Amino acid sequence: MPPIVEIRNVSGFVGQEVVVQGWLYNLRESGKLLFPLFRDGTGIIQGVVVKSAVTADVFARVRELTQESSVRVTGKVRADQRALGGFELDVSDVEVLQLIPLDHPYPITPKEHGIEFLMDHRHLWLRSVRQRAILGVRHEIIKACRDFFDERGFTLVDTPIFTPAACEGTTTLFEVNYFEDKAYLTQSGQLYNEAAAAAVGKTYCFGPTFRAEKSKTRRHLTEFWMIEPEVAFAHLDDAMTLAEELIAFVVERVLARRRAELKALERNVAPLESCKLPFPRLSYDDAMKILQEKGSEIQWGGDFGGTDETILSEKFDRPVLVHRYPSQVKAFYMAPDPARPEVALCVDVLAPEGYGEIVGGGERLADYELLVKRIEENQLPRQAFEWYLDLRRYGTVPHAGFGMGIERVVAWICGLEHVRETIPFPRMLYRLTP
C-alpha cells in the first residue's frame, strides 16, 4: 500500500507512488489526456491521466468527476517546474468517495458571485484558495502571539465568557439568561486578567469577546477574538513597548512562514516589511493638531472615528502609538496621568494603510478610592465589582496591559477590505448564519 501523503509534502516523494486524499478542484481534458487538479487542504497538485496508461474504468471515473467530488488518488510524484507547486502526479488509480451529481452541482463555481451569496455559503466558501490562505495567515498570527508571550514567561489564564457586569461600557452588552439570574457575554477578559497578574506576575488570555455594537463598518464584528496580556508592576510605557514588540514579532513571523499565502492573496508585502521597531508615538494632543490641520472637525475631548484613524495612520509607514486620550472617552478602570488628571494613561495602536485601531490598553487604576469613585460616576453596580475592588484592597500595585483584536490584525496583514473574511464564520449586525 503506497503511503498517504499530504500535498504540501510531495516534494519528499519524487519518483514514488503515493496516495493523496482530497477533492477535485478543477478538470481539464485534452484528447487522450486528463488534467485533474486535486486539493487536500494543504495544497493543490495537478494530476495527469494518460488514457493508454490506465484502465478504461479509471479513465472514465476521472473524466466524470465533478467539482468538489471527494477522491482517494494513487499516483507517482514527478517534479515539473512548469506545474502548479512544482510537482505533478501521474495518476494510476482513483477511488471516488462521493461524486457530486450534475443535476445538483457544487454551488460556488469559478464564475463571479455576490458577497451575500458567498456569505450565505460561507461553510463552502472556506474551501477556496483565497479563504484557505486567510485561514493560514490567521493561524500563524495566533501561534506567533502565543509563542511571543510563552517565550517571555507569561502564563496563559483562561477568563470567563459569562460575566456579571460590563467591562467596556453598558451600551454594548449581550444579555443572556443564566438560570434564575441574568449574565452578559464578555467584552474583554481584562478585569479577570488583573486578578491573574497578581497571582502569576505576567499573564495573558485569548478567547472570544462580544460587543453589541449596531455597526456595519468594515472593521466591526459582534463576535471577535482578542489576545490580552496583563503585567504586574508595569506602567503605560511598559505596555506600549510590549505592544509594539508583539506586533513586530507577529509581522516578522508571517513574512517568514506565510509568503505563499500572502502571494495567493496578492498582498503587497512592502508595507509589512517596513514594520520595524521602533514605532512612532504621538500624544492625543499632537494627534489632534494633525487631524485639525487635515481638515477634521474633531474637537479636543472627542474619540477618534475610523476616518480620523486613517488620516493619522497615513502619515507613517508602520503602526503608530497614540497615547494619553481624554479620560472621558476611556473605560472607568484607566489610570489618570498624575501630571494631567484629565487624560488617561492609555494607548491605541493604529495600523497603517487605513486599517485603524488594532490594540487598545494602558495602565490600570490601582487606587482604591478613585476606582470606587469611577464605578459610581459610571453608574455601574457596585456589588458586581466588589471582587475587582478586592484587588485594590489586598496588595495593589501598578499594572498595565492591552487587548489586540485578532481579526483586525488579520485584515491588515492580509490586506483585506473587510473583517468578515478574517474569521471562519463571522457574526455581524445582520449575519448570524451559517
C-alpha positions as CSV (number, residue, x, y, z in Angstrom):
1,M,0.0,0.0,0.0
2,P,1.6,3.3,-1.0
3,P,1.9,5.9,1.8
4,I,-0.8,8.5,2.2
5,V,0.8,11.9,1.7
6,E,-0.3,15.5,2.1
7,I,0.2,17.6,-1.0
8,R,2.4,20.0,0.8
9,N,4.8,17.2,1.5
10,V,5.0,15.6,-2.0
11,S,8.5,17.0,-2.6
12,G,9.9,14.3,-0.4
13,F,8.3,11.5,-2.5
14,V,9.6,12.2,-6.0
15,G,9.6,9.0,-8.1
16,Q,7.5,7.2,-5.5
17,E,3.9,6.1,-5.7
18,V,1.7,7.8,-3.1
19,V,-1.9,8.2,-2.2
20,V,-3.5,11.7,-2.0
21,Q,-6.8,12.1,-0.3
22,G,-8.9,15.2,-1.2
23,W,-11.3,16.8,-3.6
24,L,-11.4,17.7,-7.2
25,Y,-10.6,21.4,-7.7
26,N,-10.8,21.5,-11.5
27,L,-10.6,19.2,-14.5
28,R,-9.2,19.9,-18.0
29,E,-9.3,17.5,-20.9
30,S,-7.0,17.4,-23.9
31,G,-7.7,14.4,-26.3
32,K,-6.5,11.3,-24.6
33,L,-5.1,13.2,-21.6
34,L,-7.0,14.4,-18.5
35,F,-5.5,17.0,-16.2
36,P,-7.4,17.0,-12.8
37,L,-6.4,19.4,-10.1
38,F,-6.7,17.9,-6.6
39,R,-6.7,19.8,-3.3
40,D,-6.5,18.4,0.2
41,G,-6.4,21.4,2.4
42,T,-2.6,21.6,2.4
43,G,-2.2,22.5,-1.3
44,I,-3.2,21.8,-4.9
45,I,-1.5,19.3,-7.2
46,Q,-2.2,18.6,-10.9
47,G,-2.8,15.0,-11.8
48,V,-2.0,13.6,-15.3
49,V,-4.1,10.8,-16.5
50,V,-2.9,9.1,-19.8
51,K,-5.7,7.0,-21.4
52,S,-3.2,4.4,-22.6
53,A,-1.6,4.1,-19.1
54,V,-4.7,3.4,-17.1
55,T,-7.7,1.1,-17.4
56,A,-10.7,2.3,-19.2
57,D,-12.6,2.3,-15.9
58,V,-10.1,4.6,-14.2
59,F,-10.1,7.0,-17.2
60,A,-13.9,7.1,-17.2
61,R,-14.1,7.7,-13.4
62,V,-11.7,10.7,-13.6
63,R,-13.5,12.1,-16.7
64,E,-16.8,12.0,-14.9
65,L,-15.5,13.8,-11.8
66,T,-17.3,17.0,-10.8
67,Q,-16.1,20.0,-8.8
68,E,-15.5,19.1,-5.1
69,S,-16.2,15.4,-5.5
70,S,-14.2,13.6,-2.9
71,V,-11.5,11.2,-4.0
72,R,-8.6,9.0,-3.0
73,V,-5.9,9.2,-5.7
74,T,-3.0,6.9,-6.3
75,G,-0.1,8.0,-8.5
76,K,3.6,8.6,-8.9
77,V,5.1,12.0,-7.9
78,R,7.0,13.7,-10.6
79,A,8.9,17.0,-10.4
80,D,7.9,19.6,-13.0
81,Q,8.8,23.2,-12.7
82,R,6.1,24.2,-15.0
83,A,3.4,22.6,-12.8
84,L,1.5,24.3,-10.1
85,G,3.6,23.9,-6.9
86,G,6.5,22.3,-9.0
87,F,5.1,18.8,-8.9
88,E,2.6,16.6,-10.7
89,L,1.0,13.3,-10.0
90,D,1.0,10.6,-12.7
91,V,-2.3,9.0,-11.8
92,S,-2.7,5.3,-11.9
93,D,-6.0,4.9,-9.9
94,V,-8.8,6.9,-8.4
95,E,-11.3,5.9,-5.8
96,V,-14.4,8.1,-5.8
97,L,-15.7,8.6,-2.3
98,Q,-18.6,10.8,-3.4
99,L,-19.5,12.0,-6.8
100,I,-21.4,15.3,-6.8
101,P,-24.3,14.8,-9.3
102,L,-24.5,17.2,-12.3
103,D,-28.1,18.0,-11.5
104,H,-27.2,19.3,-8.1
105,P,-23.7,20.8,-8.6
106,Y,-21.4,22.5,-6.1
107,P,-22.9,25.9,-5.6
108,I,-19.7,28.0,-5.8
109,T,-18.4,27.9,-9.3
110,P,-15.4,29.6,-10.9
111,K,-17.7,32.5,-12.0
112,E,-18.2,35.7,-10.0
113,H,-20.6,35.5,-7.1
114,G,-22.0,38.4,-5.0
115,I,-20.8,38.8,-1.4
116,E,-24.1,37.9,0.2
117,F,-24.3,34.7,-1.8
118,L,-20.8,33.8,-0.7
119,M,-21.5,34.7,2.9
120,D,-24.7,32.5,2.8
121,H,-22.4,29.7,1.6
122,R,-19.5,30.5,4.0
123,H,-19.3,26.9,5.0
124,L,-18.3,26.1,1.4
125,W,-16.6,29.3,0.5
126,L,-13.9,28.4,3.1
127,R,-12.6,25.8,0.6
128,S,-11.4,28.5,-1.9
129,V,-7.8,29.3,-2.4
130,R,-8.2,32.8,-1.0
131,Q,-10.1,31.8,2.1
132,R,-7.7,29.0,2.9
133,A,-4.8,31.4,2.6
134,I,-6.5,33.8,5.0
135,L,-7.1,30.9,7.5
136,G,-3.4,30.0,7.2
137,V,-2.3,33.6,8.0
138,R,-4.8,33.8,10.9
139,H,-3.4,30.5,12.3
140,E,0.2,31.9,12.0
141,I,-0.8,35.2,13.7
142,I,-2.4,33.3,16.6
143,K,0.6,30.9,17.0
144,A,3.0,33.9,16.9
145,C,1.1,35.6,19.6
146,R,1.2,32.5,21.8
147,D,4.9,32.0,21.1
148,F,5.7,35.6,21.9
149,F,4.1,35.5,25.3
150,D,5.1,32.0,26.2
151,E,8.8,32.7,25.4
152,R,8.7,35.8,27.7
153,G,7.4,34.0,30.8
154,F,3.7,34.8,30.6
155,T,1.2,32.4,31.9
156,L,-2.0,31.7,29.9
157,V,-5.0,32.1,32.2
158,D,-8.5,31.4,30.7
159,T,-11.1,34.0,31.6
160,P,-14.9,33.6,31.7
161,I,-17.3,34.2,28.8
162,F,-20.3,34.7,31.2
163,T,-19.7,37.8,33.3
164,P,-21.9,39.6,35.8
165,A,-21.2,43.2,34.6
166,A,-19.8,45.4,31.9
167,C,-16.1,45.9,31.2
168,E,-16.2,48.2,28.2
169,G,-19.4,50.2,28.8
170,T,-23.0,49.1,29.3
171,T,-24.3,50.0,25.9
172,T,-22.6,47.1,24.0
173,L,-23.6,44.2,26.2
174,F,-25.2,41.0,25.1
175,E,-27.5,39.9,27.9
176,V,-28.3,36.2,28.3
177,N,-30.4,34.2,30.7
178,Y,-28.3,32.5,33.4
179,F,-30.6,30.1,35.2
180,E,-32.7,32.4,37.5
181,D,-30.4,35.3,37.0
182,K,-29.0,37.3,34.1
183,A,-25.5,37.5,32.8
184,Y,-23.6,39.1,29.9
185,L,-21.2,37.8,27.2
186,T,-17.8,39.1,27.9
187,Q,-16.5,42.2,26.3
188,S,-12.9,41.5,27.5
189,G,-11.0,39.2,29.8
190,Q,-9.1,42.2,31.2
191,L,-10.6,42.5,34.7
192,Y,-10.0,38.9,35.4
193,N,-6.6,39.2,33.9
194,E,-5.8,41.8,36.5
195,A,-6.5,39.2,39.2
196,A,-4.3,36.6,37.4
197,A,-1.5,39.1,37.1
198,A,-1.4,39.5,40.9
199,A,-1.1,35.7,41.1
200,V,1.5,34.9,38.4
201,G,3.0,38.3,37.6
202,K,2.7,38.2,33.8
203,T,-0.4,36.7,32.2
204,Y,-2.4,36.6,29.0
205,C,-5.8,35.3,27.9
206,F,-7.0,34.5,24.5
207,G,-10.6,33.9,23.6
208,P,-13.8,35.2,22.0
209,T,-15.3,38.6,23.1
210,F,-18.6,40.1,22.2
211,R,-19.8,43.7,21.6
212,A,-23.4,44.5,20.8
213,E,-22.5,47.5,18.6
214,K,-25.0,48.2,15.9
215,S,-22.3,49.0,13.5
216,K,-21.9,48.0,9.8
217,T,-18.4,49.3,9.2
218,R,-15.7,47.1,7.6
219,R,-13.9,47.0,10.9
220,H,-16.6,45.6,13.2
221,L,-17.8,42.2,14.2
222,T,-20.1,41.4,17.1
223,E,-18.0,38.3,18.0
224,F,-14.2,38.5,17.7
225,W,-11.1,37.1,19.3
226,M,-8.7,39.1,21.5
227,I,-5.3,38.3,23.0
228,E,-4.9,40.3,26.2
229,P,-1.7,40.4,28.3
230,E,-1.5,42.0,31.8
231,V,1.7,42.7,33.7
232,A,2.1,43.5,37.4
233,F,4.5,46.3,38.4
234,A,4.1,47.8,34.9
235,H,3.3,51.3,33.7
236,L,2.0,52.8,30.4
237,D,5.4,52.9,28.8
238,D,5.9,49.2,29.6
239,A,2.5,48.4,27.9
240,M,3.5,50.4,24.8
241,T,6.8,48.7,24.4
242,L,5.2,45.3,24.9
243,A,2.6,46.1,22.2
244,E,5.0,47.3,19.6
245,E,7.3,44.3,20.2
246,L,4.4,41.9,19.8
247,I,3.2,43.5,16.6
248,A,6.7,43.5,15.1
249,F,7.2,39.8,16.1
250,V,3.9,38.8,14.5
251,V,4.5,40.5,11.2
252,E,8.1,39.1,11.0
253,R,6.7,35.6,11.7
254,V,4.1,35.8,9.0
255,L,6.5,37.2,6.5
256,A,8.9,34.3,7.3
257,R,6.4,31.5,7.2
258,R,3.4,32.5,5.1
259,R,4.8,34.1,1.9
260,A,2.8,31.7,-0.2
261,E,-0.5,32.6,1.4
262,L,0.3,36.4,1.0
263,K,1.1,35.8,-2.6
264,A,-2.2,34.0,-3.1
265,L,-3.9,37.0,-1.6
266,E,-1.9,39.3,-4.0
267,R,-0.8,41.2,-0.9
268,N,1.9,43.8,-1.5
269,V,4.3,42.9,1.3
270,A,6.5,46.0,1.0
271,P,4.4,47.9,3.7
272,L,4.7,44.8,6.0
273,E,8.4,44.7,5.5
274,S,8.6,48.4,6.7
275,C,7.1,47.3,10.1
276,K,10.3,47.7,12.0
277,L,10.9,48.9,15.6
278,P,10.7,51.5,17.0
279,F,7.2,52.6,16.1
280,P,6.3,56.3,16.2
281,R,4.5,57.6,19.2
282,L,2.0,60.5,19.3
283,S,0.2,62.1,22.2
284,Y,-3.5,62.6,21.8
285,D,-2.8,66.4,21.7
286,D,-0.3,66.1,18.9
287,A,-2.7,63.8,17.0
288,M,-5.4,66.4,17.4
289,K,-3.2,69.0,15.7
290,I,-2.5,66.7,12.8
291,L,-6.2,66.0,12.3
292,Q,-7.3,69.6,12.5
293,E,-4.5,70.6,10.0
294,K,-6.0,67.9,7.7
295,G,-9.5,69.5,8.0
296,S,-11.1,67.2,10.6
297,E,-13.8,68.9,12.6
298,I,-13.0,66.8,15.7
299,Q,-12.6,68.8,18.9
300,W,-10.4,68.1,21.9
301,G,-12.2,65.6,24.1
302,G,-13.7,63.5,21.3
303,D,-12.8,60.0,20.5
304,F,-11.3,59.2,17.1
305,G,-13.5,57.7,14.4
306,G,-12.4,55.5,11.6
307,T,-11.7,58.4,9.3
308,D,-9.6,60.1,11.9
309,E,-7.6,57.0,12.5
310,T,-7.0,56.6,8.7
311,I,-5.7,60.2,8.5
312,L,-3.3,59.7,11.3
313,S,-2.0,56.3,10.0
314,E,-1.4,57.6,6.5
315,K,1.4,59.8,7.8
316,F,3.5,56.7,8.8
317,D,4.8,53.6,7.1
318,R,4.4,51.4,10.2
319,P,1.9,51.3,13.1
320,V,1.7,54.4,15.3
321,L,1.0,54.5,19.0
322,V,-1.4,57.3,20.2
323,H,-1.3,57.8,23.9
324,R,-3.0,59.8,26.7
325,Y,-6.5,60.2,25.4
326,P,-9.0,62.3,27.5
327,S,-10.2,60.2,30.4
328,Q,-13.9,60.9,29.5
329,V,-13.6,58.7,26.3
330,K,-11.9,55.8,28.1
331,A,-13.1,53.0,30.4
332,F,-13.5,53.6,34.1
333,Y,-10.5,51.5,35.0
334,M,-7.9,53.6,33.2
335,A,-5.4,55.3,35.4
336,P,-5.2,59.1,35.1
337,D,-2.0,60.8,34.3
338,P,-0.7,62.3,37.6
339,A,0.6,65.3,35.8
340,R,-2.7,65.8,33.9
341,P,-5.7,64.1,35.5
342,E,-7.9,65.0,32.6
343,V,-6.1,62.5,30.4
344,A,-5.7,58.7,30.9
345,L,-2.5,56.7,30.8
346,C,-3.8,54.8,27.8
347,V,-2.7,53.9,24.3
348,D,-4.2,52.8,21.0
349,V,-2.1,51.3,18.2
350,L,-3.2,52.3,14.8
351,A,-2.2,50.0,11.9
352,P,-1.0,51.7,8.6
353,E,-2.8,51.6,5.3
354,G,-6.1,52.8,6.8
355,Y,-6.7,49.7,9.0
356,G,-7.2,51.7,12.2
357,E,-7.0,50.5,15.8
358,I,-5.6,47.1,16.4
359,V,-4.5,47.5,20.0
360,G,-6.1,49.3,23.0
361,G,-4.8,49.4,26.5
362,G,-2.8,51.2,29.1
363,E,-2.1,51.5,32.8
364,R,-4.9,50.4,35.2
365,L,-6.3,52.4,38.1
366,A,-4.6,51.0,41.2
367,D,-6.0,53.5,43.7
368,Y,-9.0,52.0,45.6
369,E,-10.8,55.3,46.5
370,L,-10.5,56.6,43.0
371,L,-11.7,53.3,41.5
372,V,-14.8,53.4,43.7
373,K,-15.5,56.9,42.5
374,R,-15.2,55.9,38.9
375,I,-17.6,53.0,39.4
376,E,-20.1,55.4,40.9
377,E,-19.6,58.0,38.2
378,N,-20.3,55.4,35.5
379,Q,-23.4,54.2,37.4
380,L,-22.0,50.6,37.5
381,P,-23.4,48.1,40.0
382,R,-21.1,48.2,43.0
383,Q,-21.9,44.7,44.1
384,A,-20.8,43.2,40.8
385,F,-17.3,44.8,41.2
386,E,-16.6,44.0,44.8
387,W,-14.3,41.2,43.7
388,Y,-12.5,43.7,41.4
389,L,-12.1,46.2,44.3
390,D,-10.6,43.4,46.4
391,L,-7.6,43.6,44.0
392,R,-7.0,47.2,45.3
393,R,-7.7,46.2,48.9
394,Y,-5.2,43.4,49.1
395,G,-1.7,44.2,47.7
396,T,-2.5,46.7,44.9
397,V,0.4,47.5,42.6
398,P,0.8,49.5,39.4
399,H,-0.1,47.2,36.5
400,A,-0.8,47.6,32.8
401,G,-1.8,45.6,29.7
402,F,-3.8,45.8,26.5
403,G,-6.0,43.9,24.1
404,M,-5.2,43.1,20.5
405,G,-8.0,42.2,18.1
406,I,-7.0,39.2,16.0
407,E,-9.4,39.9,13.2
408,R,-8.2,43.5,12.6
409,V,-4.6,42.3,12.6
410,V,-5.6,39.6,10.1
411,A,-7.3,42.1,7.9
412,W,-4.3,44.4,7.9
413,I,-1.6,41.8,7.3
414,C,-3.7,40.1,4.6
415,G,-4.7,43.4,3.0
416,L,-8.4,42.6,3.2
417,E,-11.1,45.2,2.7
418,H,-13.5,43.8,5.3
419,V,-13.1,41.9,8.6
420,R,-15.9,39.5,7.5
421,E,-13.2,37.3,5.7
422,T,-10.9,37.2,8.7
423,I,-12.8,34.7,10.8
424,P,-14.2,31.4,9.6
425,F,-17.9,32.2,10.5
426,P,-18.3,35.9,11.0
427,R,-21.1,37.3,13.3
428,M,-22.2,40.8,12.3
429,L,-25.3,43.0,12.8
430,Y,-27.3,41.2,10.1
431,R,-25.3,37.9,10.0
432,L,-25.9,35.0,12.3
433,T,-25.7,32.1,9.8
434,P,-24.3,29.8,8.8
